[in-house]
Amino acid sequence: MVKVHWFLPTGGDSRDVVPSADSPARPPDLAYLTQVAQAADRLGFDAVLTPCGTMCEDAWLATAALIPLTTRLKFLVAFRPGLLSPTLAAQMASTYQRLSSGRLLLNVVTGAEPAELARFGDWADKDERYARTAEFLAVLRGAWADEPLTHEGPHYRVAGATTRARPDPLPPVYFGGASAAAEAVAATQVDVYLAWGEPPAMVTERLDRLRALASAAGRELRFGIRFHVITRPSAAEAWAVAEAMLAGMDPGAVASAQADFARTQSEGQRRMAALHRGNPADLEIHPNVWAGVGLVRGGAGTALVGSHEQVADRIAEYHELGFDEFILSGYPHLEEAYWFGEGVLPVLEQRGLVEPIDRGPAAPVSTFR
């Protein structure tokens, strides 16, 4: 079965990728985040992903505030392992599981641009950060073991690491990274490997390589993929939204973003930028896969664009490749959650790709005249 997740815009939201005077930003206050989370909860999304970094509200605190305001929705909390101790992370996750009745998923984020890492006092180079992440996860899992963990390694030294109680269930670890160092961590330490939305030919070779690496370590991985989405009853309606979004991108903002991407140290970001090379004239890189978002947005830069049936077709195609989890988002996140949740999720349910969604008892709709 496929799991479909949504995105919690803790950095703010708007109708355009980059807000303008015509599409003012929506601040990520508790009232708006509650609207998005409750919509995802009601519509049948499995979880919401939160980002991490200077420009976002803290993922742990923001999602914890939403626990009592939702019922079944899980929270995929992003955090950087180099910024807190693994024993403290184990304690935080354990507490979160009890307070949320088991609704925590962990998204471990190792990479960032040097300027962002420097804000937090992290000066480790890329290979060292990934080696530290592998050791962090080993200690974190050890703190949840039946016996307290004593460990001494290159990055962490702990004695009797444990928590008040073992979290139930153990939160699965999600993780992404396109470099060789990242893939080595994924193969040995994580549960779900995340990729950004590349065309099938690009992601297939990576899935094959990661399956082999995990098998050599005696493990199996699940795979997830990250897309934005623009879905409407007809393909023409969806592509009109994409074209309007493209028309609203200031050429100066595009040029500035592309200059930033050219200097990136992220292998994943380089792969995203290579999909379009800053050219707005050729952005459909695979049927219904549009690279327009990546002209101005870092990170995930591709969107599934089309009718509800077409978007469901693409999800089925990527599922056939081996992706079992889809993390989606849209501009703005509240309205697009409803377009997808009311348009595409029922199609996926009819095709047997997602678990039946409990929408509660049907209520009559009154028409006033």
GURO-254103 format. One record per atom (N, C-alpha, C): residue in one letter; x, y, z. Coordinates in steps of 0.02 Angstrom, whole numbers, padded with zeros to 5 digits, always signed. Example, Ala and Ser with C-alpha at 12.3 -4.5 7.8 and 13.67 -1.06 7.14 Angstrom:
BEGIN
A+00660-00284+00390
A+00615-00225+00390
A+00660-00165+00390
S+00642-00112+00354
S+00684-00053+00357
S+00645+00002+00394
// end
This chain:
BEGIN
M+00042-00060+00000
M+00000+00000+00000
M+00044+00063+00000
V+00018+00114-00030
V+00052+00179-00033
V+00032+00221+00027
K+00080+00256+00056
K+00065+00307+00106
K+00074+00375+00074
V+00026+00419+00084
V+00029+00486+00055
V+00030+00537+00111
H+00082+00578+00111
H+00092+00629+00162
H+00085+00699+00131
W+00072+00747+00174
W+00068+00817+00153
W+00125+00856+00186
F+00129+00921+00175
F+00183+00963+00199
F+00153+01017+00244
L+00185+01030+00300
L+00163+01082+00346
L+00207+01144+00336
P+00180+01199+00310
P+00221+01257+00290
P+00242+01301+00349
T+00288+01275+00390
T+00309+01312+00449
T+00356+01370+00433
G+00370+01381+00368
G+00407+01441+00347
G+00361+01493+00317
G+00296+01480+00316
G+00248+01525+00286
G+00221+01496+00221
D+00170+01528+00194
D+00135+01501+00136
D+00110+01559+00092
S+00094+01543+00030
S+00064+01592-00016
S+00037+01555-00076
R+00006+01592-00122
R-00020+01563-00184
R+00034+01553-00236
D+00090+01587-00227
D+00147+01580-00273
D+00206+01551-00236
V+00254+01524-00274
V+00314+01496-00242
V+00351+01550-00203
V+00357+01609-00234
V+00386+01667-00201
V+00331+01719-00195
P+00309+01737-00135
P+00253+01784-00127
P+00267+01851-00160
S+00215+01882-00187
S+00219+01949-00216
S+00163+01991-00187
A+00159+02053-00210
A+00105+02097-00186
A+00037+02070-00205
D+00034+02031-00260
D-00029+02002-00282
D-00046+01937-00246
S+00003+01908-00213
S-00010+01846-00175
S+00026+01851-00108
P-00002+01889-00062
P+00032+01901+00002
P+00045+01837+00040
A+00098+01839+00080
A+00117+01780+00119
A+00069+01769+00176
R+00061+01705+00193
R+00023+01686+00252
R+00072+01666+00306
P+00072+01700+00363
P+00121+01683+00414
P+00107+01614+00444
P+00159+01579+00465
P+00150+01512+00494
P+00130+01514+00567
D+00077+01551+00582
D+00054+01554+00651
D+00013+01491+00667
L-00002+01482+00730
L-00034+01420+00752
L-00103+01412+00719
A-00138+01468+00709
A-00204+01463+00679
A-00201+01435+00608
Y-00153+01459+00568
Y-00149+01434+00499
Y-00121+01363+00497
L-00070+01349+00536
L-00043+01281+00537
L-00096+01231+00560
T-00139+01252+00605
T-00194+01209+00627
T-00241+01195+00569
Q-00256+01246+00528
Q-00300+01235+00470
Q-00271+01182+00423
V-00206+01189+00408
V-00175+01141+00362
V-00173+01071+00392
A-00153+01066+00455
A-00149+01001+00487
A-00217+00968+00493
Q-00268+01006+00511
Q-00335+00977+00518
Q-00363+00957+00450
A-00347+00995+00398
A-00368+00975+00330
A-00336+00908+00311
A-00270+00902+00323
A-00235+00840+00307
A-00263+00782+00348
D-00279+00795+00410
D-00308+00744+00454
D-00375+00721+00428
R-00417+00768+00409
R-00484+00751+00386
R-00484+00716+00318
L-00439+00738+00274
L-00439+00713+00205
L-00410+00643+00198
G-00370+00621+00247
G-00344+00553+00244
G-00269+00548+00230
F-00233+00604+00232
F-00160+00600+00227
F-00133+00563+00288
D-00078+00527+00279
D-00051+00488+00333
D-00012+00531+00383
A+00027+00579+00357
A+00069+00620+00400
A+00082+00687+00366
V+00111+00734+00404
V+00135+00797+00375
V+00209+00803+00389
L+00247+00822+00338
L+00318+00835+00345
L+00329+00907+00366
T+00373+00918+00413
T+00394+00985+00431
T+00466+00995+00411
P+00483+01054+00384
P+00553+01068+00368
P+00592+01089+00431
C+00656+01100+00423
C+00696+01126+00479
C+00744+01179+00452
G+00765+01224+00495
G+00812+01276+00475
G+00793+01344+00502
T+00835+01392+00489
T+00827+01459+00516
T+00761+01491+00495
M+00739+01479+00433
M+00681+01513+00406
M+00615+01480+00425
C+00617+01427+00465
C+00556+01391+00485
C+00547+01395+00560
E+00485+01387+00581
E+00473+01376+00652
E+00500+01307+00671
D+00521+01300+00734
D+00550+01237+00755
D+00500+01180+00746
A+00523+01126+00715
A+00477+01071+00697
A+00450+01034+00758
W+00493+01023+00807
W+00470+00988+00867
W+00414+01027+00902
L+00425+01092+00912
L+00377+01132+00950
L+00313+01144+00910
A+00321+01159+00845
A+00262+01174+00804
A+00216+01114+00799
T+00245+01055+00789
T+00201+00996+00782
T+00174+00973+00849
A+00212+00982+00903
A+00186+00963+00969
A+00124+01003+00986
A+00123+01067+00964
A+00064+01108+00976
A+00002+01083+00940
L+00013+01044+00887
L-00043+01019+00846
L-00068+00950+00868
I-00033+00918+00913
I-00054+00851+00935
I-00126+00851+00960
P-00144+00895+01008
P-00213+00891+01033
P-00266+00919+00985
L-00243+00949+00930
L-00289+00980+00883
L-00303+00935+00823
T-00272+00875+00822
T-00283+00825+00770
T-00298+00758+00803
T-00320+00710+00762
T-00340+00646+00791
T-00296+00587+00770
R-00284+00580+00704
R-00247+00522+00679
R-00185+00541+00641
L-00177+00604+00623
L-00121+00626+00582
L-00054+00616+00617
K-00005+00589+00580
K+00063+00582+00607
K+00104+00644+00588
F+00159+00653+00623
F+00203+00711+00612
F+00273+00687+00595
L+00295+00703+00535
L+00363+00685+00511
L+00408+00744+00528
V+00440+00741+00586
V+00477+00797+00615
V+00549+00797+00590
A+00567+00851+00556
A+00635+00858+00530
A+00680+00890+00582
F+00741+00863+00588
F+00790+00893+00634
F+00860+00874+00611
R+00909+00913+00633
R+00979+00901+00615
R+01014+00866+00672
P+01041+00807+00661
P+01070+00768+00715
P+01132+00799+00746
G+01166+00843+00709
G+01227+00872+00736
G+01214+00926+00789
L+01151+00944+00800
L+01136+01001+00844
L+01109+00981+00912
L+01102+00917+00925
L+01081+00894+00992
L+01110+00825+01004
S+01111+00804+01066
S+01141+00739+01082
S+01093+00684+01062
P+01118+00626+01043
P+01073+00571+01024
P+01031+00546+01082
T+01057+00549+01143
T+01017+00527+01201
T+00959+00575+01212
L+00972+00641+01205
L+00918+00690+01212
L+00866+00680+01157
A+00888+00667+01096
A+00841+00654+01042
A+00799+00592+01056
A+00830+00540+01084
A+00793+00480+01102
A+00741+00495+01155
Q+00758+00537+01204
Q+00711+00556+01256
Q+00653+00598+01227
M+00670+00646+01184
M+00618+00688+01153
M+00570+00646+01112
A+00597+00600+01072
A+00555+00558+01031
A+00511+00512+01073
S+00540+00486+01127
S+00503+00442+01171
S+00444+00478+01204
T+00458+00538+01228
T+00405+00579+01258
T+00351+00596+01206
Y+00373+00615+01146
Y+00327+00633+01093
Y+00280+00575+01077
Q+00307+00514+01074
Q+00265+00456+01058
Q+00211+00447+01111
R+00228+00456+01174
R+00178+00447+01226
R+00125+00503+01224
L+00147+00565+01214
L+00100+00620+01214
L+00054+00619+01153
S+00078+00590+01098
S+00040+00590+01036
S+00006+00523+01022
S+00013+00475+01068
S-00012+00407+01057
S+00018+00376+00995
G+00084+00386+00986
G+00121+00351+00933
G+00118+00383+00865
R+00116+00450+00861
R+00108+00482+00796
R+00171+00517+00772
L+00229+00497+00795
L+00292+00529+00775
L+00329+00488+00723
L+00354+00522+00671
L+00402+00495+00623
L+00462+00543+00624
L+00522+00517+00616
L+00583+00558+00621
L+00613+00568+00552
N+00626+00631+00534
N+00659+00648+00471
N+00728+00678+00487
V+00779+00638+00479
V+00847+00659+00496
V+00878+00696+00437
V+00897+00758+00448
V+00923+00802+00395
V+00997+00816+00410
T+01040+00790+00369
T+01113+00799+00380
T+01140+00859+00343
G+01115+00872+00283
G+01144+00923+00241
G+01114+00992+00251
A+01150+01041+00228
A+01127+01111+00225
A+01185+01151+00193
E+01169+01210+00170
E+01222+01252+00143
E+01267+01277+00200
P+01331+01291+00186
P+01377+01311+00239
P+01354+01370+00281
A+01323+01420+00249
A+01301+01479+00287
A+01247+01459+00338
E+01203+01414+00319
E+01151+01391+00366
E+01181+01351+00423
L+01228+01307+00409
L+01260+01269+00461
L+01299+01313+00509
A+01331+01365+00480
A+01372+01410+00522
A+01329+01447+00573
R+01266+01461+00556
R+01222+01495+00604
R+01214+01454+00668
F+01219+01389+00661
F+01210+01345+00719
F+01276+01320+00747
G+01331+01347+00721
G+01397+01328+00747
G+01421+01261+00725
D+01395+01236+00668
D+01416+01171+00643
D+01464+01182+00585
W+01528+01165+00596
W+01581+01178+00547
W+01607+01113+00517
A+01575+01057+00531
A+01599+00993+00505
A+01591+00990+00429
D+01637+00957+00395
D+01630+00951+00323
D+01578+00896+00308
K+01562+00889+00243
K+01507+00846+00223
K+01517+00773+00244
D+01575+00744+00230
D+01586+00674+00248
D+01583+00664+00323
E+01611+00712+00360
E+01609+00706+00433
E+01538+00710+00459
R+01496+00753+00429
R+01426+00759+00451
R+01389+00693+00440
Y+01401+00660+00384
Y+01366+00597+00372
Y+01392+00542+00417
A+01457+00541+00431
A+01483+00492+00478
A+01454+00504+00548
R+01448+00567+00566
R+01418+00584+00631
R+01345+00562+00634
T+01309+00571+00578
T+01238+00550+00576
T+01232+00475+00588
A+01275+00436+00556
A+01272+00363+00564
A+01283+00344+00637
E+01332+00376+00669
E+01345+00360+00740
E+01288+00385+00784
F+01261+00444+00768
F+01204+00472+00805
F+01146+00423+00806
L+01129+00396+00747
L+01072+00350+00743
L+01086+00285+00781
A+01147+00262+00780
A+01164+00202+00817
A+01155+00213+00892
V+01176+00272+00917
V+01168+00286+00988
V+01095+00297+01005
L+01059+00333+00962
L+00988+00345+00974
L+00950+00279+00981
R+00961+00233+00934
R+00927+00168+00939
R+00951+00130+01001
G+01015+00137+01017
G+01041+00103+01076
G+01009+00126+01140
A+00992+00191+01143
A+00959+00218+01203
A+00889+00190+01212
W+00860+00162+01159
W+00794+00131+01163
W+00797+00055+01175
A+00857+00028+01181
A+00865-00044+01190
A+00845-00065+01260
D+00843-00130+01270
D+00822-00157+01335
D+00871-00140+01390
E+00935-00136+01373
E+00987-00119+01422
E+01018-00052+01404
P+01036-00010+01453
P+01069+00054+01440
P+01131+00045+01397
L+01144+00093+01355
L+01200+00090+01308
L+01260+00128+01333
T+01317+00096+01330
T+01381+00130+01340
T+01418+00127+01273
H+01441+00184+01251
H+01469+00189+01183
H+01524+00242+01183
E+01577+00227+01147
E+01629+00277+01136
E+01650+00273+01063
G+01641+00329+01027
G+01657+00331+00956
G+01689+00398+00938
P+01698+00410+00874
P+01731+00472+00852
P+01693+00535+00870
H+01625+00529+00875
H+01585+00589+00885
H+01546+00589+00950
Y+01533+00531+00979
Y+01491+00528+01039
Y+01521+00479+01089
R+01517+00499+01151
R+01538+00456+01207
R+01482+00459+01259
V+01449+00403+01270
V+01394+00402+01319
V+01403+00342+01365
A+01377+00349+01425
A+01379+00295+01474
A+01309+00286+01502
G+01282+00227+01493
G+01215+00213+01519
G+01160+00251+01484
A+01166+00263+01420
A+01115+00301+01383
A+01050+00261+01382
T+00995+00293+01404
T+00930+00261+01405
T+00877+00315+01408
T+00814+00295+01409
T+00758+00342+01416
T+00711+00317+01469
R+00664+00359+01490
R+00617+00341+01543
R+00579+00278+01525
A+00560+00273+01461
A+00525+00213+01437
A+00536+00208+01362
R+00538+00148+01337
R+00547+00137+01266
R+00486+00164+01228
P+00496+00203+01174
P+00439+00228+01136
P+00401+00171+01103
D+00335+00177+01101
D+00294+00124+01072
D+00241+00157+01027
P+00246+00147+00961
P+00298+00108+00926
P+00362+00148+00919
L+00416+00112+00903
L+00478+00147+00887
L+00467+00191+00825
P+00483+00255+00828
P+00472+00298+00769
P+00519+00280+00712
P+00493+00268+00652
P+00537+00254+00595
P+00578+00314+00577
V+00637+00302+00550
V+00684+00355+00531
V+00682+00365+00455
Y+00666+00426+00434
Y+00667+00445+00364
Y+00730+00487+00352
F+00757+00482+00291
F+00822+00513+00278
F+00831+00520+00203
G+00862+00575+00181
G+00877+00585+00111
G+00947+00611+00100
G+00972+00602+00040
G+01039+00626+00022
G+01062+00590-00040
A+01090+00627-00087
A+01107+00597-00152
A+01181+00580-00159
S+01222+00598-00109
S+01294+00584-00114
S+01308+00512-00093
A+01369+00489-00109
A+01389+00422-00089
A+01390+00414-00013
A+01411+00467+00021
A+01413+00464+00095
A+01343+00458+00123
A+01295+00493+00093
A+01226+00488+00116
A+01197+00419+00104
E+01211+00391+00046
E+01185+00325+00029
E+01212+00271+00077
A+01274+00279+00098
A+01303+00231+00145
A+01266+00233+00212
V+01248+00293+00235
V+01209+00299+00297
V+01141+00267+00288
A+01108+00282+00232
A+01041+00256+00220
A+01042+00180+00221
A+01090+00150+00189
A+01092+00077+00183
A+01099+00042+00250
T+01131+00075+00298
T+01147+00041+00362
T+01105+00064+00421
Q+01072+00124+00416
Q+01044+00152+00476
Q+00971+00173+00472
V+00942+00184+00413
V+00876+00215+00411
V+00823+00166+00388
D+00760+00186+00395
D+00703+00144+00377
D+00674+00164+00309
V+00670+00229+00296
V+00640+00254+00233
V+00688+00303+00201
Y+00710+00287+00141
Y+00754+00332+00104
Y+00712+00377+00059
L+00724+00443+00063
L+00685+00492+00027
L+00724+00520-00032
A+00691+00525-00089
A+00720+00557-00148
A+00676+00616-00168
W+00705+00665-00202
W+00666+00718-00232
W+00639+00694-00299
G+00588+00728-00324
G+00551+00704-00382
G+00588+00710-00448
E+00630+00663-00462
E+00666+00660-00526
E+00628+00614-00574
P+00642+00618-00640
P+00611+00572-00687
P+00629+00500-00671
P+00587+00453-00692
P+00600+00382-00675
P+00669+00357-00692
A+00696+00376-00750
A+00762+00351-00769
A+00816+00372-00720
M+00809+00433-00691
M+00859+00457-00644
M+00854+00423-00577
V+00793+00411-00554
V+00786+00382-00486
V+00794+00306-00486
T+00781+00274-00543
T+00785+00201-00544
T+00855+00176-00529
E+00905+00208-00558
E+00973+00185-00546
E+00992+00194-00472
R+00965+00246-00441
R+00981+00256-00370
R+00945+00204-00327
L+00884+00189-00343
L+00849+00137-00305
L+00885+00071-00310
D+00907+00052-00370
D+00943-00011-00379
D+01007-00012-00337
R+01043+00045-00337
R+01105+00048-00299
R+01092+00043-00224
L+01041+00077-00200
L+01026+00076-00129
L+01000+00008-00106
R+00961-00024-00148
R+00939-00092-00131
R+00999-00138-00123
A+01048-00132-00168
A+01107-00175-00164
A+01148-00159-00101
L+01156-00094-00086
L+01194-00075-00026
L+01160-00100+00037
A+01094-00092+00040
A+01057-00115+00100
A+01060-00191+00105
S+01054-00226+00050
S+01058-00299+00051
S+01125-00324+00076
A+01179-00288+00055
A+01245-00307+00078
A+01252-00298+00154
A+01213-00252+00182
A+01213-00241+00254
A+01161-00284+00290
G+01128-00328+00253
G+01077-00371+00282
G+01013-00335+00299
R+00997-00283+00262
R+00938-00242+00277
R+00895-00233+00215
E+00834-00208+00225
E+00790-00186+00172
E+00768-00115+00185
L+00762-00076+00133
L+00740-00006+00139
L+00671+00002+00108
R+00632+00048+00136
R+00574+00074+00102
R+00595+00139+00068
F+00558+00160+00017
F+00577+00219-00021
F+00518+00268-00025
G+00535+00331-00017
G+00486+00384-00024
G+00511+00437-00072
I+00465+00476-00100
I+00483+00527-00149
I+00442+00590-00135
R+00474+00647-00149
R+00447+00713-00132
R+00428+00751-00195
F+00365+00771-00201
F+00340+00811-00256
F+00296+00867-00230
H+00292+00922-00268
H+00236+00968-00262
H+00181+00940-00307
V+00121+00968-00304
V+00067+00942-00345
V+00019+00998-00364
I-00003+00997-00426
I-00057+01040-00451
I-00106+00995-00486
T-00163+00981-00454
T-00212+00935-00483
T-00280+00968-00486
R-00314+00958-00542
R-00380+00986-00553
R-00423+00935-00590
P-00488+00946-00596
P-00530+00898-00632
P-00507+00885-00703
S-00477+00934-00737
S-00452+00924-00805
S-00378+00944-00808
A-00343+00914-00856
A-00272+00930-00866
A-00264+01004-00884
A-00310+01029-00926
A-00305+01099-00948
A-00308+01147-00889
E-00351+01133-00841
E-00357+01175-00782
E-00292+01173-00741
A-00264+01114-00733
A-00203+01107-00694
A-00145+01144-00727
W-00136+01135-00792
W-00081+01168-00826
W-00090+01243-00829
A-00151+01267-00828
A-00163+01339-00825
A-00138+01367-00759
V-00147+01329-00705
V-00120+01351-00640
V-00044+01353-00642
A-00014+01301-00671
A+00060+01299-00676
A+00085+01358-00717
E+00052+01374-00773
E+00074+01430-00815
E+00066+01496-00779
A+00012+01503-00740
A+00003+01564-00702
A+00057+01570-00648
M+00075+01515-00618
M+00128+01516-00568
M+00194+01536-00600
L+00207+01509-00659
L+00269+01526-00695
L+00270+01600-00714
A+00214+01626-00736
A+00210+01696-00756
A+00222+01742-00696
G+00207+01718-00637
G+00216+01759-00577
G+00287+01758-00549
M+00332+01719-00580
M+00401+01716-00555
M+00441+01773-00585
D+00466+01816-00543
D+00506+01872-00567
D+00572+01846-00597
P+00590+01869-00658
P+00653+01846-00688
P+00714+01857-00644
G+00713+01912-00606
G+00769+01924-00561
G+00773+01872-00506
A+00715+01850-00481
A+00715+01798-00429
A+00739+01732-00458
V+00721+01717-00520
V+00744+01656-00553
V+00820+01658-00560
A+00847+01715-00585
A+00919+01721-00595
A+00957+01715-00529
S+00931+01746-00477
S+00964+01744-00411
S+00964+01672-00384
A+00907+01637-00391
A+00903+01568-00366
A+00951+01523-00404
Q+00954+01532-00470
Q+00998+01489-00510
Q+01071+01501-00493
A+01089+01563-00478
A+01158+01578-00457
A+01174+01543-00391
D+01126+01542-00345
D+01136+01507-00282
D+01145+01432-00294
F+01103+01403-00337
F+01106+01331-00350
F+01172+01312-00383
A+01200+01358-00423
A+01264+01343-00456
A+01321+01338-00406
R+01312+01368-00347
R+01365+01366-00296
R+01353+01312-00243
T+01299+01275-00249
T+01279+01230-00196
T+01330+01174-00185
Q+01332+01149-00123
Q+01372+01090-00107
Q+01328+01027-00104
S+01263+01037-00116
S+01216+00981-00112
S+01212+00945-00179
E+01226+00880-00178
E+01219+00840-00239
E+01146+00838-00262
G+01100+00832-00214
G+01030+00831-00232
G+01007+00895-00264
Q+01031+00952-00238
Q+01012+01016-00268
Q+01041+01024-00338
R+01102+01000-00348
R+01131+01003-00415
R+01089+00962-00464
R+01065+00905-00442
R+01024+00863-00485
R+00958+00897-00501
M+00929+00931-00451
M+00867+00967-00464
M+00877+01023-00515
A+00930+01062-00506
A+00943+01119-00551
A+00958+01094-00622
A+00988+01036-00628
A+01005+01010-00695
A+00943+00989-00734
L+00886+00981-00701
L+00826+00960-00736
L+00800+01013-00783
H+00812+01077-00766
H+00786+01131-00808
H+00839+01181-00830
R+00896+01183-00795
R+00951+01229-00811
R+00927+01301-00817
G+00878+01318-00778
G+00853+01387-00777
G+00814+01406-00838
N+00795+01359-00879
N+00760+01373-00942
N+00684+01365-00933
P+00645+01419-00931
P+00573+01413-00920
P+00535+01385-00981
A+00569+01375-01037
A+00535+01354-01098
A+00526+01278-01103
D+00560+01240-01062
D+00559+01167-01070
D+00558+01135-01001
L+00500+01135-00970
L+00496+01117-00899
L+00459+01052-00885
E+00425+01022-00935
E+00393+00958-00924
E+00444+00903-00939
I+00475+00877-00887
I+00533+00833-00895
I+00513+00759-00900
H+00450+00746-00888
H+00421+00679-00894
H+00346+00692-00896
P+00306+00649-00926
P+00234+00663-00927
P+00206+00681-00858
N+00176+00741-00855
N+00146+00767-00793
N+00196+00783-00738
V+00260+00785-00753
V+00311+00804-00704
V+00342+00870-00728
W+00331+00923-00689
W+00348+00992-00708
W+00402+01018-00662
A+00456+01044-00690
A+00513+01068-00650
A+00509+01143-00636
G+00452+01174-00646
G+00448+01247-00638
G+00459+01272-00568
V+00438+01235-00518
V+00447+01258-00449
V+00521+01268-00434
G+00563+01225-00461
G+00635+01228-00448
G+00670+01286-00480
L+00636+01327-00519
L+00667+01388-00546
L+00683+01437-00490
V+00643+01437-00438
V+00654+01486-00384
V+00657+01454-00315
R+00639+01390-00308
R+00638+01359-00242
R+00693+01308-00236
G+00729+01311-00180
G+00779+01260-00166
G+00746+01196-00141
G+00784+01143-00140
G+00757+01079-00119
G+00714+01048-00172
A+00659+01017-00152
A+00614+00985-00200
A+00588+01037-00249
G+00597+01025-00314
G+00581+01075-00363
G+00534+01052-00418
T+00506+00992-00413
T+00463+00966-00465
T+00392+00955-00438
A+00344+00960-00484
A+00274+00952-00466
A+00240+00903-00513
L+00194+00864-00486
L+00149+00824-00526
L+00092+00870-00548
V+00082+00877-00613
V+00032+00923-00640
V-00013+00885-00687
G-00079+00890-00677
G-00125+00857-00722
G-00193+00848-00691
S-00236+00811-00726
S-00301+00794-00698
S-00292+00746-00639
H-00345+00736-00602
H-00341+00691-00545
H-00320+00621-00567
E-00348+00598-00622
E-00330+00532-00648
E-00257+00529-00670
Q-00232+00582-00703
Q-00163+00583-00725
Q-00114+00583-00667
V-00129+00623-00616
V-00085+00624-00557
V-00085+00556-00523
A-00143+00524-00519
A-00146+00456-00492
A-00105+00408-00534
D-00107+00417-00601
D-00067+00375-00645
D+00008+00382-00629
R+00031+00444-00619
R+00102+00454-00605
R+00121+00424-00538
I+00078+00430-00488
I+00092+00400-00423
I+00097+00324-00431
A+00052+00296-00470
A+00055+00223-00482
A+00119+00204-00518
E+00141+00246-00566
E+00203+00232-00603
E+00263+00232-00556
Y+00268+00283-00513
Y+00324+00286-00467
Y+00319+00230-00414
H+00259+00211-00396
H+00251+00156-00350
H+00277+00091-00380
E+00265+00082-00445
E+00291+00023-00480
E+00368+00021-00479
L+00399+00080-00478
L+00472+00083-00474
L+00497+00062-00406
G+00455+00068-00355
G+00476+00048-00287
G+00462+00100-00234
F+00429+00155-00251
F+00414+00206-00201
F+00347+00191-00167
D+00350+00184-00101
D+00290+00168-00062
D+00263+00228-00024
E+00302+00282-00021
E+00281+00341+00017
E+00290+00403-00026
F+00240+00446-00027
F+00240+00507-00067
F+00228+00566-00020
I+00275+00613-00021
I+00269+00674+00020
I+00254+00731-00028
L+00195+00759-00023
L+00170+00808-00071
L+00159+00876-00039
S+00156+00927-00080
S+00141+00994-00057
S+00113+01034-00115
G+00087+01093-00102
G+00060+01135-00155
G+00050+01206-00131
Y+00041+01250-00178
Y+00034+01322-00162
Y-00036+01346-00178
P-00072+01370-00127
P-00057+01366-00055
P-00074+01297-00027
H-00044+01281+00029
H-00047+01213+00054
H-00117+01194+00079
L-00155+01242+00102
L-00222+01225+00126
L-00267+01206+00067
E-00271+01249+00018
E-00316+01236-00039
E-00293+01175-00079
E-00228+01169-00090
E-00204+01112-00131
E-00213+01046-00094
A-00212+01047-00028
A-00226+00985+00009
A-00297+00961-00007
Y-00344+01008-00012
Y-00412+00989-00029
Y-00418+00966-00101
W-00384+01000-00149
W-00387+00977-00218
W-00363+00905-00224
F-00307+00890-00191
F-00279+00822-00195
F-00321+00773-00154
G-00338+00794-00093
G-00373+00748-00048
G-00442+00729-00072
E-00477+00776-00105
E-00544+00762-00130
E-00543+00737-00202
G-00487+00749-00238
G-00484+00730-00308
G-00444+00668-00322
V-00383+00662-00293
V-00338+00608-00310
V-00342+00550-00260
L-00346+00565-00196
L-00348+00511-00147
L-00406+00462-00160
P-00466+00485-00177
P-00519+00437-00193
P-00502+00392-00253
V-00467+00420-00303
V-00446+00379-00360
V-00397+00326-00338
L-00348+00345-00297
L-00300+00297-00271
L-00334+00243-00229
E-00384+00264-00191
E-00421+00216-00150
E-00459+00167-00194
Q-00491+00192-00247
Q-00528+00149-00293
Q-00482+00099-00327
R-00420+00119-00339
R-00372+00074-00372
R-00338+00027-00323
G-00354+00032-00260
G-00324-00012-00210
G-00253+00006-00192
L-00233+00069-00204
L-00164+00089-00190
L-00155+00118-00120
V-00209+00143-00090
V-00206+00168-00021
V-00259+00133+00020
E-00246+00131+00086
E-00295+00101+00131
E-00361+00139+00127
P-00417+00106+00136
P-00481+00141+00137
P-00480+00198+00188
I-00506+00255+00168
I-00503+00315+00209
I-00568+00322+00247
D-00564+00328+00313
D-00622+00338+00355
D-00640+00412+00355
R-00691+00430+00317
R-00711+00500+00313
R-00769+00516+00359
G-00788+00469+00401
G-00844+00481+00446
G-00910+00473+00411
P-00964+00479+00448
P-01031+00471+00417
P-01045+00527+00368
A-01077+00509+00313
A-01096+00560+00263
A-01151+00604+00292
A-01144+00668+00279
A-01193+00716+00303
A-01228+00749+00244
P-01293+00760+00248
P-01328+00792+00193
P-01306+00865+00185
V-01304+00887+00124
V-01286+00957+00109
V-01349+00993+00090
S-01366+01046+00126
S-01427+01084+00113
S-01414+01137+00060
T-01463+01147+00017
T-01460+01199-00033
T-01511+01253-00014
F-01489+01314-00006
F-01533+01369+00014
F-01556+01407-00048
R-01619+01422-00051
R-01648+01458-00107
R-01684+01520-00083
// end
